[in-house]
Amino acid sequence: MKKTSTFLKLKEEERAHRKELILEAAMKLFSKHSFYEIGMRDIAEEAGISPASIYRYFSSRDEIVVEILAHEAEEGRQKQLERISSGNLSLKEIAEGIIDFLLQRPSTLQMLGHFLLSEEIDEGAKERFAFIQDYYMKEFNKQLLDFGCLEEDLNYFAKSFFATILGIIVDFRNFSPQDREGTYAHISRLTDLAADIFEKGMSKTRK
């Protein structure tokens, strides 16, 4: 019985290791090429496994992508919590943390866009993405409560805030391709204005 459990544990560890290799291979490819140019065969080749074998670990490219987004969302959440624990942050500073995180990860932005805009997404991956969104938004809702947002208004403010920040990034990340600092400054300014509007909106609902 003990030998069987040890064998199963080793198999599980091997499977987890293979899955991690596949995710790392996918991230490497997505960072070098357009997200839409990469398929399962490309990821399998980069990971050093056969195209048939990759389906033992992930049923589709969407399933790979949503696992990457889960890792990215958790990393972003942890960085945000670290910033908050270091002192009282304003909504502007939180927004700036979000744009810093996403502008440094153009491939993550592409993957987010795929799940938010595409109508042809694997159903299982779609459910997983919805779970990740819900988990992250619940954490952000706690921060909005600290800013004085009314509980009944949390979802309204949280979802519209993120939609606004993502919209600014998508619309202006190529504002001046030859001037990255200028582009960042422009996005930062627009983000600050948006955060001001949301802070004022939350204060109005409290009156």
C-alpha positions as CSV (number, residue, x, y, z in Angstrom):
1,M,0.0,0.0,0.0
2,K,2.8,2.4,0.9
3,K,4.7,1.6,-2.4
4,T,1.5,2.4,-4.3
5,S,0.9,5.7,-2.6
6,T,4.6,6.7,-3.2
7,F,4.3,5.8,-6.9
8,L,1.1,7.8,-7.2
9,K,2.8,10.8,-5.5
10,L,5.7,10.6,-7.9
11,K,3.4,10.4,-10.8
12,E,1.5,13.5,-9.6
13,E,4.8,15.4,-9.0
14,E,5.9,14.4,-12.5
15,R,2.6,15.6,-14.0
16,A,2.8,18.9,-12.1
17,H,6.4,19.4,-13.3
18,R,5.4,18.7,-17.0
19,K,2.5,21.2,-16.7
20,E,4.8,23.8,-15.3
21,L,7.2,23.2,-18.2
22,I,4.3,23.7,-20.7
23,L,3.2,26.9,-19.0
24,E,6.8,28.3,-19.0
25,A,7.1,27.4,-22.7
26,A,3.9,29.1,-23.5
27,M,4.9,32.3,-21.7
28,K,8.2,32.3,-23.4
29,L,6.5,32.2,-26.8
30,F,3.8,34.7,-26.0
31,S,6.5,37.1,-24.8
32,K,8.3,36.9,-28.2
33,H,5.4,36.6,-30.7
34,S,1.8,37.7,-31.1
35,F,-0.5,35.7,-28.9
36,Y,-2.7,34.8,-31.9
37,E,0.3,33.3,-33.8
38,I,1.0,30.6,-31.2
39,G,-0.8,27.3,-31.3
40,M,-0.7,24.1,-29.3
41,R,1.9,22.5,-31.6
42,D,4.2,25.5,-31.1
43,I,3.9,25.3,-27.3
44,A,4.6,21.5,-27.4
45,E,7.7,22.0,-29.5
46,E,9.0,24.7,-27.2
47,A,8.3,22.5,-24.1
48,G,10.1,19.5,-25.7
49,I,7.1,17.2,-25.9
50,S,5.1,15.8,-28.8
51,P,2.0,17.6,-30.1
52,A,-0.1,14.6,-29.0
53,S,1.4,14.5,-25.5
54,I,0.5,18.1,-24.6
55,Y,-3.2,17.2,-24.6
56,R,-2.6,14.9,-21.7
57,Y,-2.0,18.0,-19.6
58,F,-4.1,20.7,-21.2
59,S,-7.2,20.2,-23.4
60,S,-6.8,23.5,-25.3
61,R,-4.7,26.6,-25.7
62,D,-7.3,28.5,-23.7
63,E,-6.8,26.2,-20.8
64,I,-3.0,26.9,-20.9
65,V,-3.7,30.7,-21.1
66,V,-6.1,30.8,-18.2
67,E,-3.6,29.0,-16.0
68,I,-1.0,31.6,-16.9
69,L,-3.5,34.3,-16.1
70,A,-4.2,32.7,-12.8
71,H,-0.5,32.9,-11.9
72,E,-0.3,36.5,-13.1
73,A,-3.4,37.5,-11.2
74,E,-2.0,36.0,-8.0
75,E,1.3,37.8,-8.5
76,G,-0.4,41.1,-9.2
77,R,-2.6,40.6,-6.1
78,Q,0.4,39.9,-3.9
79,K,2.3,43.0,-5.2
80,Q,-0.8,45.1,-4.5
81,L,-1.1,43.7,-1.0
82,E,2.6,44.5,-0.4
83,R,2.1,48.0,-1.5
84,I,-0.9,48.4,0.7
85,S,0.8,46.9,3.8
86,S,3.7,49.4,3.4
87,G,1.4,52.3,4.1
88,N,-2.0,53.9,3.3
89,L,-2.4,53.9,-0.5
90,S,-4.7,56.2,-2.4
91,L,-6.8,54.9,-5.3
92,K,-4.4,56.7,-7.6
93,E,-1.5,54.7,-6.3
94,I,-3.4,51.4,-6.7
95,A,-4.3,52.3,-10.3
96,E,-0.6,53.2,-11.0
97,G,0.4,49.8,-9.6
98,I,-2.0,48.1,-12.0
99,I,-0.8,50.0,-15.1
100,D,2.9,49.4,-14.1
101,F,2.1,45.6,-13.8
102,L,0.3,45.4,-17.1
103,L,2.5,47.7,-19.2
104,Q,5.5,45.5,-18.2
105,R,3.5,42.4,-19.5
106,P,2.2,43.0,-23.0
107,S,1.6,39.3,-23.5
108,T,-0.6,39.2,-20.4
109,L,-2.6,42.2,-21.8
110,Q,-3.2,40.2,-25.0
111,M,-4.3,37.2,-23.1
112,L,-6.7,39.3,-21.0
113,G,-8.1,40.8,-24.2
114,H,-8.7,37.4,-25.6
115,F,-10.8,36.3,-22.7
116,L,-12.6,39.6,-22.4
117,L,-13.4,40.0,-26.1
118,S,-13.4,36.7,-27.9
119,E,-16.6,34.8,-28.3
120,E,-14.8,31.5,-29.2
121,I,-13.4,30.4,-25.9
122,D,-13.2,26.9,-24.4
123,E,-16.1,26.6,-21.9
124,G,-14.0,25.1,-19.1
125,A,-11.4,27.8,-19.5
126,K,-14.1,30.4,-19.6
127,E,-15.4,29.2,-16.2
128,R,-11.9,29.2,-14.8
129,F,-11.4,32.7,-16.0
130,A,-14.7,33.8,-14.4
131,F,-13.5,32.3,-11.1
132,I,-10.2,34.1,-11.3
133,Q,-12.0,37.4,-12.0
134,D,-14.4,36.9,-9.0
135,Y,-11.5,36.0,-6.7
136,Y,-9.5,39.1,-7.6
137,M,-12.5,41.4,-7.5
138,K,-13.5,40.2,-4.0
139,E,-10.0,41.2,-2.8
140,F,-10.3,44.6,-4.6
141,N,-13.7,45.2,-3.0
142,K,-12.2,45.0,0.4
143,Q,-9.9,47.8,-0.6
144,L,-12.8,49.9,-1.8
145,L,-14.6,49.4,1.5
146,D,-11.5,50.9,3.2
147,F,-11.8,53.9,0.9
148,G,-15.4,54.3,2.1
149,C,-17.3,52.8,-0.8
150,L,-20.8,51.7,0.2
151,E,-21.2,47.9,0.2
152,E,-24.1,48.0,-2.1
153,D,-22.1,50.0,-4.7
154,L,-18.9,47.8,-4.5
155,N,-19.5,45.7,-7.7
156,Y,-20.5,48.8,-9.7
157,F,-17.4,50.8,-8.7
158,A,-15.0,47.9,-8.9
159,K,-15.9,46.6,-12.3
160,S,-16.3,50.0,-13.9
161,F,-12.9,51.1,-12.4
162,F,-11.1,48.1,-13.9
163,A,-12.9,48.5,-17.2
164,T,-11.7,52.1,-17.3
165,I,-8.1,51.4,-16.4
166,L,-7.9,48.6,-19.0
167,G,-9.5,50.8,-21.6
168,I,-6.9,53.5,-21.0
169,I,-4.0,51.0,-21.3
170,V,-5.4,49.4,-24.5
171,D,-6.2,52.7,-26.1
172,F,-2.9,54.5,-25.3
173,R,-0.2,52.0,-24.9
174,N,1.0,52.7,-28.4
175,F,0.4,56.5,-28.0
176,S,4.0,57.3,-28.9
177,P,5.9,54.1,-29.8
178,Q,9.2,56.0,-30.0
179,D,8.7,57.6,-26.6
180,R,7.9,55.1,-23.9
181,E,8.4,57.5,-21.1
182,G,6.0,60.0,-22.8
183,T,3.5,57.2,-23.3
184,Y,3.7,56.1,-19.7
185,A,3.3,59.6,-18.5
186,H,0.2,60.1,-20.7
187,I,-1.4,56.8,-19.4
188,S,-0.5,57.7,-15.8
189,R,-2.1,61.1,-16.2
190,L,-5.3,59.7,-17.6
191,T,-5.3,57.0,-14.9
192,D,-4.9,59.7,-12.1
193,L,-7.9,61.6,-13.6
194,A,-10.0,58.4,-13.7
195,A,-9.1,57.6,-10.0
196,D,-10.1,61.1,-9.0
197,I,-13.5,60.7,-10.7
198,F,-14.1,57.4,-8.9
199,E,-13.0,58.8,-5.5
200,K,-15.4,61.7,-6.0
201,G,-18.2,59.3,-7.1
202,M,-17.7,57.1,-4.0
203,S,-17.8,60.1,-1.7
204,K,-21.1,61.3,-3.3
205,T,-22.7,57.9,-2.7
206,R,-21.9,58.3,1.0
207,K,-23.8,61.6,1.4
